[in-house]
Amino acid sequence: MLDLKPPAPAPHAKTAPTKGWRNYYRVYRVLHLGRFGTVFPGIHGGPSVFPSQDLAEGYARGFLQMLNPPGRFYMDHVAAFPEGEAAN
């Protein structure tokens, strides 16, 4: 009689909002970062996840000011990506 089918999902359905943002850093030389261990040159994700991109990038700026001595760069900020995506 009546053929009931579930509605098809809309092609423009919204994706779920990101749950967190992770900073990615480019390391230029071998670094010994205490509890984080030894980090080798390349692109690496930071250990923390932040609720917004603005908070993640603000933390990265402060962290790099603390880590890099004046006039030298051991590490640089690549970008903040949603959790689950990667920079490389």
C-alpha angles and dihedrals in degrees: 000000000000114000105207115194127178112254116263115247114260113255090230096050113152119251121232114270117257115267096210148349126235126199120230121206134196110224117206101188139014109286131190104212102183111234092015091059129217117339120199128207115286138067116314135177119240121245097241132074119210130201094233140025092240093056092047094051092045091053090048092054092052093044093052092048088054095044104041116069117224111287096007133088122207095160136016132197114249100182144290114265131189113264110273095033122091136210095225 
